[in-house]
Amino acid sequence: MQNITDNKKVIKLVDDAVKLCKPDNVIWIDGSKQLYDNLRNKVLASGEMIKLNQEKLPDCYLHRSAVNDVARVEDRTFICCKNKRDAGPTNNWMAPDEAYSKLSEIFDGCMKGRDMYVIPYSMGKIGTPFAKAGIEITDSLYVVFSMEIMTRVGKSVLDNLGDSNDFVRGLHSKAQLDAQKRYICHFPEDNTIWSVNSGYGGNVLLGKKCFALRIASYQAKNEGWLAEHMLILGLTKPDGKTRYICAAFPSACGKTNLAMLIPPEGYKRKGYKITTVGDDIAWIRKGADGCLYAVNPENGFFGVAPGTNAKSNPNALETTRKGTIFTNVVQNLDDNTVWWEGMGEAPTNALNWKGEPWTAQSEQKGAHPNSRFTAPAKNCPCISPMFDLGEGVKISAFIFGGRRAKNVPLVYQSRDFKHGVFVGSVMASETTAAATGAVGVLRRDLWRCCPFAATIWATILNIGLISATRLKTRQKYLM
């Protein structure tokens, strides 16, 4: 396929990748239905994805990753910048020259006999003030279809980019799926991400943690904004006014449940409502009025499947009913649907996440504990009407939480703004490469972070909302 852009920097990126990886063909993902249909036929024929029951789960597919490739690999994830201290205390560091040399040897010829896909994508709605462009080059159709869900993909991204050099360069290959040679390397000073020998989730969907948090945090530092591991929800009160809240929690700690929270019945009758702007990442900027505005740069949800059900999070479950890729869950052979622990009665005729015969009496669980669904945000019943707002939503409060650590207050009354920032920055129950510090506003009680709606709801209702006037006095802390 011919180039679909005249941007010389993008073309050079692709040419360099071709010389290094030596694919048989180069296919530009232009976002057209015809191309997606052709590639869908190809991925189904290869067995990389399995078509599910199209009546019960329209446009849904099952994907199984390699058994040695089922989660993000923090110990193989590196920040590659000139000065080690700039990588931060929670990240692994590797010198850029060393990383480029080490990974170039692995990438050399890794796509022989394969097609190379060039994915132009936008984090944030294309052309809006918050939006950032990226190019991911990959040999994985799972990545192609997942990026279509999680970001905005197609020629329109390149058209909007024009001749600009302001885009993140991403190179990925499944290579041999060799866990000993698996690396996810970030080069913030070069706006570059290289990922090799993985075919799973956050390791290979480079717009997610790699770009939206790690590279974006460096961009934000230079440009005066924030890239944070935070959900964004809207709380509408009976008076019809909606206030927006950001909340920071570790991965797999209930962020999606909180972002899609359904108010208790009594509050629903009074007119309270929750809408979802984002469940994982927030890009935050100062507005002209001095207040903080946030957008969710993603276009979909990459959620943990086990534990997601009609009781714990009916909105998330409904979101997966169409256009979704399920990874490492149980396949119900009776009706060609999916199942995972927590969904109720197990199927009697099924394959586990490895593709092996499985029943509820089997020793091991059917779905991998980190099995996932990749679903379009537009499917969510409680998606906010402000989801695609290019200017972002005004943030009234921040919640900080984590897995409960002994004697650590997770919601705390700060004495002043500086103290709140300090307490927020040191509260953690685990350290991950995705973890970020953030500006914080903390409330009055000790609170055990948990997925129980009543506890979370009570916390939201009692949160001390910040006025625009008070926020204006705090601008300097964003720099």
N, C-alpha and C positions, 0 to 999 in steps of 0.2 A: 504494500500500500504506500502511496506517495505521502510526503509530508503534508500536514494540514495547517502549517503555520510558516510564516516567513521570519519568525524570530530567530536570529542567528545564534543566540545563546542556547535556545532550546534545541535547535538542530545540532549544534556542536555536542551538547550533552548526549543526545541520542547516538550520534556518530561515534563518540568515544566509547559509549556502552557497547555498541556493535563490535568495535575493534577488540574490546576486552573480552566480551562474553561469547562472541561468534555464533549468534543464532542463525537458524536457517531462513527465517522470515521476520520482518518487522511489521507489526499491525498497530496503527494509531487508533485509539478508542475515541471516536468522534461523537459518541452519545446517540447514534442513530439506532432506531428499532431494527432495521435490517441487519446491522452488524451484530447487535446483541442476540438476535434470533439465530444467526449463523454460529456465533460462539457458544450459544446455549446448546445447540445440537452437538457441537464438538465436545463440550465438557460432559454431556450426558453419555456420549458414545465412548469416551475414555474411562468412565466410571468415577471420575473425580468428584462428581456430584450426582445425586440420585433424585429423580423426579418423584414427588410425593403425590398423594391423592388430590387431584386437581379440583374435585368437587368440595371436599372438606377443607383443603388447604391450598387454595388457588395460588399459582406462581410461587410455591414453596418447594425447597430442595433440602436434601440431607447431605452433609459433608462429613467425612471422617478424616481426621488428621493422622499422621504417623504416631505410633504408640509412644515414641520417645519425644513427642513434640505436641504437648497438650496445654502449655501455659507460657506466659511471659517468662523469660529467663533473665532474672536480675543479675546473676553472677556472670552472664555473658554480654551484658549491656554496658556500654562505655560512653563517656563524654570525652571527646578528643579535641582538646583545646591546648593552646601553647603553654599556659600556666596551670599547673595541677590544682592550685587553690581555687581557680575559677570554676572547676567542676563541681564544687560544693561538697559538703561533708557526707551526703547520703548517696553519692554516685561513685561508680568506678571510673578511673581515669586511664587514658592511654594517650601517648603523644601522637599527634596527627600523622607525622611521617611514618611512624611504626604501624599505625592502624591501616593507612593506605597501602603500605607495602605488604602487610600480612594478608589483608583481604583481597588485594589484587591477585595474589597467587591463587586464592581460592576461586575467585571470579573468572580467572583466565580459562576460556573455553567451556564454561559451565553450561552454556545454552546450546551447544552443538546438538543438532537433531531436534531442537525445540523452536517454538515461536517466541518472539519478544513482543510484549505488549507495552505501549506507551500510553499512560493514563494521565491526561491533564485534569486536575481537580482543583476545586476551590473549597477552602475552609471558610464558612460563612457564605451568605448569599452573594452570588457573583455581582461584582460592581458596587457593593455597599461599602461604607467607610471601614467596617471591621474586617472585611474579607481579605484573605491571603491565598495566593496561588501556589500550587505545587505540581511537580511532574513525578510520577512514580513509574519506573521502568521495571517490569517483572516478567517472569516466565510462568506465572500461575493464573489460571482462569478463576480459581477461587478468589484470588485477590481482585481480579477485574470486577467480578460480580459483587463482591463485598464492598469495594470502594464505590461502586454505583449506588449502593444503599447508604453508606456512611458519609459520603461527600457529594458535592455537585460536580458532575463529570461531563466532559465533552468539549467540542470545538469552541463553544461560547467562552470557555475559560481562556483559551488562547487568544480569541478575538479581543477579549477584555484586557488581556495582558499586553497586547501589542508588541512593541520592541523592548519592553522593560526587562531588566535583569533581576527584578524583585520576585523571585519564586524559589521555592525549596526544591533541591535536586535530590531525588530518591532513586536508589538502585537496589533491587531485590532479586534474589534467585533462590529457588528451593535447593539448587545444586544437588547434592547427594543426601540431604537431610541428615548429615553427619553431626551428631550432637557435640562431638569433640572439636569440631571446626565451625560451630554456630556462633555468630557474632552479630550484635546489633549496635552499630557505631554511629554516633552523632558528632558532626563537625559544625558546631554553631557558628564559628567564625567564617565558614565557607557556605553556610546555608545548605548543608548536605547531610543525607542519611544513607548509610549502606547497611543492608541486612542480608545475611546469607545463611543457608542451611537450615532454614525454618520455613514452615508453610502454615503457621498457626497465628491467627488473631492479631494481638497487639504487637507481635514481633514483625509482622509483614504488612499490616494495614497501616502504612507509614503516615497517614494523615492523623492517626489517633494519638496515642501517647507520644510517639516519636516527634511528630510535628507540633500537635496542638498543645503539648506541655513542654517538652524538652527544648526543641528549637524555638518555639514561640516565646518561652520564658526569656531567652537571650534577645530575641527581637524586641520583646516588651521592655527589657532593661534599657536597650538602646533608644527606644522610641517613646518611653514614658507611659507604659500601660502595664497590665498584669495578665498573666496566663495562669489560671488556677484550676486545681483539681476540685471543682465545686459544682454541685447541682444548682439549678435556678428554678424556683417555683413562684407562681403568682397566688396570692391569698386575697380572695374577694370577700369583703364583709357585707352584712345585710344592707349597708348604705350604698352598695354598688361600687365603692372604691376598691381598686386593686393595688396592693403593695407587693413588691417583688423581693424575695429573700434568696441569698446564696448560702449554701451549707457545704462544709468541707468534711469528708469522711474518707477513711481508707477504702481501697477496692474491696468488693464483696462484703460490704459492711451495712448495706441497706439503703444506699443513696437512691437507687431506682425506686424502691418502695416509698421512700419519703417524697421523691419528686412527683410521684403519681398517687399520692395519698388521697383517699376518699374520706371526707369529713364524716364523723359519727352522725347517725341518723338525726339526732336532735339538732345538731348544728346545720345539717343540710336543710331541714325544715325552716330554720331561721334565715336561710339565705347565704350561708357560708359556702365557698367553693374554692377548690384547688385546681390550678391549671399548670401544665408542665412546659417550661421553656427548654430545659435541658436536665439530664440526669448524671452528667459526669464532668463536663469541662465548661469553664466560664472564662471568656476574654472580657476584661474589665477596663474601661477608660473613663477619664474625666470628661464630663459634658461641659458645654458652654456655661451652664449655671453652677459649675463647681461640684455637682453631684456625681456619683458613680453610676455608670451605665454598663450593662453586661449583655453579651450575646452568647448563645451556644453555637460554636463554630461547626458542630457536626450536623449531619442530616439524617441520622438514624441512631438506633440504640444497639449496643453490643452487650447484652445482658447475660448474667449467670442464669442458666436454666433451672437446675435443681433448687427446690424451695419456692419457685415461682408458680403460683397456682391461683385458682379462683377465689381462694380465701385470703392469701397473703398479698396478692397484687393482681386483681382482676383486670385492671387497665393494661398492665404489661402483657398479660396472657392474651387479651383481645388484640393487642398490637401485633402479635405473632401470627394471626390467623390468615394473613396473605402476604405475598411478596417477601417471604422470610427465608433465610438460610439458617438451618439448624446444624450445629457442629457437635459431634461426639455424644449424641443422645441415643435413646433406644428407638429402633424401628419396629413398629407394630405391623407384622406381616399380614394380619387378618384384613386390615383396611388400609395399609400403607400410609399410616400416620406416624406421629412421634409421641414419645412418653419419656418422662423422667421421674425420679424420686420426688414425692410430694404432690404428684398429680392425682393420686387416688389409686384405685385398684390397678394392679399391673397387668399388662397383656399376657396371655398364655402362649402365644405363638410369636416370638420376637427375636430380634438380633440385638446384641448389646452394642456399646459404642465402638467396639473393635470389629463388629461384623460377625460375631460368633453367636450361635444359638444360646438363648438366655430365657430363664423364667425367674419368678420371684423367689424360688427356692435355691437359686444359684448362690454360691458363696460370695461373689463379688457384686457390687452394684451394677445396674444396667447402664446408666448414664455416668460418664466421667464426672467427678465432683466439680470440675471447672468447665463442664459443657456449656455451650453458649447458643444464643439466638442473635442473629443480625437482622434487625427489622426496621423498616422505614418509619421515621418520626411521624409522618403524615397519617399513619395508621392509628396512632394513639387516640383513644376516645377523649382524653383530657388535654390534648395538645393545646397550647396557648395560642390565641389569635395573634399574639405578638411574636410567635416563634421565628418568623422570617423578617421581622422588623430590622432593617439595616442599621438603625441608630441605636439599637439595644434598649433594654428596659431599665428604668431607674431603680437602683437597689436601695432598700430601706434598712436592711439588717443582714448580718452574717452570723451563722451558727457554726461552731467548731465542735467536732465529735471524733470519736475513735473507739476502738475496742477497749472495753473497760480495763484500766490498769489500777492496781491497788492504790487507794488514797489519792487518786488524781481526779480533780474536779473537771468535768468535761463541759459544763456550762457554768460560767463564773462571772461575778460582778466585777468589772474592771474599774479601777480608781479613776483612770483617765485614758486618753487615747493611746499614749505611749505604752502605758502598762498593758492595755488590751492587746496591742500589737505583740509585745513581748510574750505574754502568756499564750497567745494564739500560736506563736512561732515555735514554742517549745513543747506544746502538747502533742504527743504522738504515742502510738502503741506499737508501731513498727516503722522501719525505715525502708523505703523503696525508691527506686530511681524516678518514680513518677511523683513522689511526695514534694510538695512545694510549701513555702511559707506564704503567709497572706495577711492582709490587713484584717483586723477582727473586731467585732463588737460582741461581748459575751454577757450573759444574763445572770440572774441572781442565785439560782439553786444548783446544787450538785445534781447531775442528771446522768443516769445510766443509759448510754446510747444503745438502742435496741430497735428491732423492727416492729414493735408493738405500736399500733396506730394511736392508741389513747395517750401513751406517754409522749410520743412525738407531737401529737396534736396539741396537747396541753402546753408543751414548750413553745410551739409556734404562737399560740394565742397569747402567751405571757411575755413574748419577746419585746424588748424595749426598742421601738422603731426610732430611727435617727431622722431628724429633720434636715431639710436641704440646707438650712442656715448653718447647722453644726458641721455638716460635711464640708462646707466651703472653707472652714477654718483648718481643714486637715489635708489640703491638697499637697503640701510639701512632703508628706509621708509616702506619696506615690512615686517620688522621683528616686 
